Amino acid sequence: MKNRLAQALMMAFVALMIVGCGDSNSSSESVEGNDFLVTIATDFGDMKVILYDETPEHKANFLKLTNEGFFDSLLFHRVIKGFMIQGGDPESRGATLDQRLGSGGPGYKVPAEIKPNLFHKKGALAAAREPDQVNPEKASSGSQFYIVHGSVTPRERLEGVNQNKIFEAYRQLMTNTPNDPLAMEYKETLTNYPGNDSIQAKVDATLDQLSAKTGILFELPEEQIEAYSTIGGYPPLDGGYTVFGEVISGLEVIDAIANVETKAKQVEDRPIEDVKMVVSVGEVPRAEIEEKYNYKYPTSVANQ
């Protein structure tokens, strides 16, 4: 496996050169103050959502749009069972059945706030975005979001160092930030010490730096392994998109929407019958949210 990774790293560097030439989530015993509780109402039921304090720009933006009524009557226009349900495109309001959706927004993006401890478990609320080729900064759509449906992954497939994640982090660093000091070190290694073993050794010696710079974890914490192997989720998205909240009540609504009939690839996985949303927000004591919804705030916000 290590030898295959070394070969892949070497090949990725060569391909890139050719193209170039052309926080802890532990719970607290008590919390103070209020928080915003978002309700996403649909014909299939309501989802109650918490927005993370660790992603302040995304939280403020979602609350602003909600208070403006921006999301009301918009559609979950893209639904893929075992993956996610996506909405927030203003062009979906009143859209015809054959209209392609997914490119609309409020006219701005939100800077990425990707955190290794905020991950794509079932019910995670995350921001959609354009692909890396045109958006290397991973900036989020101003309004489009998705909620993870996902599936359960066996624990044995989640434990240990994930070599594919290391390669993906290496690829992202070399593609998106080729002038980063760490990327320059990798290039120097490949230039002065050609061969698979040299770059493998260099990457192995700098895994902590590579993870910090890309936001990709190579070995999952027990909390994430437990979530992915019990309630499920979609691990491949981790480190690539901003997760800024989660559904704390109404996971069954996600299941119901994920099971609707869609047009599949004909119109980008759009449901045959419209699934509309109405989004509202209220201010609720954090202690009440913990007690009523069995949600635990991270220690860093326990006494705000």
N, C-alpha and C positions, 0 to 999 in steps of 0.2 A: 504493500500500500504506500509506504513512504517513498519507494523508488518511483512508483507511478506518479505520485504527487510531484516529485522532483522533475520528472520528465514534463509534466503538465505545466509547471512553473516556467521551465525553460522555453517550451513551445509558445506559451502565452506571451513571454517577453519578445520572442522573435516576431510573432504576429503583430504585436503592438508597435514594434519598431518599423515593420513594413508599412503599417497603416500610417504611422507618424511621418514616414518619408513620403508618402502619398497623403446608582444611588440605592440604596437599600429599600426594600418593601416590607420590612418587618413591622408587625402591628404594634400599636400602643394600647395601654390599658385605659386611657381616657383622652378625649379630644375636646377642644373648646372652640367656640365660634360657630359661624354658619358656613354653609357651602351651597352651591347651586346644583339642584337636582333637575335634570332634563328629562322630559317625557316625549318620546317619539310614538305618536298614536297612529295606528293603522287599522284596517278592517279585520286584521288577524289578532288584534290585541295591542297592548301598550308595552313599550320597553322603557325602563327607567335607567338613566345613564348618568354616571359620574364623569366629570372632566378632570384630568390630572393637573395638579398644581405644578408638577415637574415640567409641563409643556405650556408655559404661560401665554405665549403668543397664539397658539392654536386654541387654547381655552377662551381667551378674550375674543378671538375672531368668531368662534362658534356661538358664543353668547350674544355677540353683537348682531349676527345674522338672525339668530333666533328671535331676539327682541324686535327686530325689524320685520318679522314675519316672512323672511326670505324663503324659508323651506316649506311653508304651507302650500299644500296641493302639488308639491313636486313628487316625482315618482322614484321608486326603487327601479331604476331603468335597466340594471344589469344584475342578473341573479344566476349564480352557479352553485349548485348543490355540492357540498363538500369543500367549498372554497369561500365565497363571501357573497353578500348582498350590497349593492352600491347605489347611491343616490346623491342628490344635491346639485344636479345639473339644472339651472334655471330654464333651459330650453325644453325641459320635459313637461313643463306646465302647459297643458292643452295640446301636447304633441300628438300627431297622427300616428296610427298604428304601425305604419311602415317607415316612420321617421327615425333616422339614425341619431343616437344621443351619446353623450359622453365628452363633448368638447366645450361645453358651456361653463361659465363661471362669472364671478363678480367683476372681473377685469384686473385682478391682482393675484399674486401668489403669497404664500406664507413661508418664511425661512424654515428649513428643516429643524426639527427638535428631536432627533433620533436618540433614544436612550437605551442602553443594553438591558436595563431592568424592566422596560416596558415592552411587552412582547405580544405576539399574535395568538393568544389563547382564544378559545371560543368566546364570542361576545366582545372582543376587543374592538374599539372604535378607532379607525385610522384614516389618514388623509390620502386620497388618491393623488396621483401626480403624473407628469409626463415622464417618458423613459430617460435613462441615463444619457443616451446619445445626444439628446437636445437639452437635457436638464441634469448635468453632472453634479450640481449642488443638492439634488434631491429635494428642491423646493416643492411645497405642497400646493395643490389646487386651492384657490381661495374658498371654495364651497363644497366641492365633491368629496364625499367620504364613503368608506365602506365599513361594514360590520362583519367580523369573521364568523363563518359557519364552521368550516374545517372538518376534521375527523380525528379520531383517536389514533395515536402512534404508539406501537408497543415500546415499553420502557427500554428493552435491549437495543433498539435502534436509536435511542436518544443518548445513551450513556457513552462516555469516553470522548476523545478528541475527534472532531468531525473534519476530516481532511478536505472535504468538498468546501466547507466554510472557509478554510485557510486559503484555498485556491481562489474562491470568490472575493475574499478580502484583498488578496494580492492583485487580482484583475482590476478591482475597483480603484485601488490606490494608483496603479500604473496607468490606468485609462483616464481617470477623472482628475488626478492631481499629480501629473508626471514630474513636476518641479518640486514636489515635497521632499524635504531632506531624506526621509526614509526611502522614498522611491529612487532618489539619486544614489543612495547607498546600494540598493539592489542593482541598479544599472552598472555601477562601478564594479560590483562583484562579478556580474556577468561578462563585463568587458575584460577585466584583468585576470579572472579565474574562470574561464569557460568550462562548462561541464555541469551535469545535474547535481553532483554532490555539493558543489560550492554554493549554489543558490539555495539548496535545501538546508544546508547548515546555517546560512545567513538568515533565512526566514525563521528557522527553529529558534535562533538566538534572539530574535526580535518579535516574537509572537505577541508579547504584551503591548508593544508599541503599535504593531499592525492592528490589533484589536481595538485599541484606544482611538486610532485615527479613522477607522472605518465604522466603528460601532457594532462590529460583528463579533459575537462570542464563539469561540472554538470549542468550548466545553460548557454545556448548559448547567446552570445552578440547579440544585435539587428542586427548588420551587417550580422552575419551568418544566423540568422533567415530569414532576408530579402532575402539573396542569395538562401538559400535552398527552400524557398517558392515561388520564382519567376523563376530564371533560372534553379534551381535544383542542384543536386549533390548526394553525398552518405555519409551522416553523420556517419554511423556506423564505418567507417574507421578512423575517427578522433582520434588522440592520439596514433594510432598504427603504422603509417607509416610516413616517412618524405615527406612532400609536399615542393617542392623546386622551383616551378615556376607555370606559368599559360599561357594558350592560350589567347592572347589578340585580335586575329583576326583569323577567320576560325572555329568557333564553328560548323558551318554547315558541315564541313569536318568530325568532330567527329560523327555527326549524320549519315552521309553517310556510314562511315566505320562500325559504330555500327549496321547498318541495312543489312550488307552483309550476305549471307548465310554461315553458318558454319557447321562443323562436330559435333557440340555439344560435348557431353562427349566422343565420340569415340576417338578423338585426341585432347583433352583438348581445345575445343571451337576454333579450328583453322579454318579460312576462307577456303572455298572450292577452291576459286581462290586467289592466293597470293596477299597480299597488301604490296607492297614494299615502303620503305622510302629512301629519300636522305636528309641528314641533313647538313645545312650550317649555318654560323654565320657571322654577320657583326657588326661593331661598329657604333652606331648612337647616336646623341645627345639626352639626356634624355628629353629635352623640346620638341623635334620633336616627340618622342614616345608618350608623353602625348597628344600632339595636334592631331596627325594623328590617334592614336588608342584609344583615350578617356580612357587612362590608367593613374591612379594617383599613384605616388610613395609615400610610407609612409614618414612621417615627418623626421624620423631618417636618411633617405638618400637624403633628399631634396637638401642639399647643399654640396654634396660630390664633 
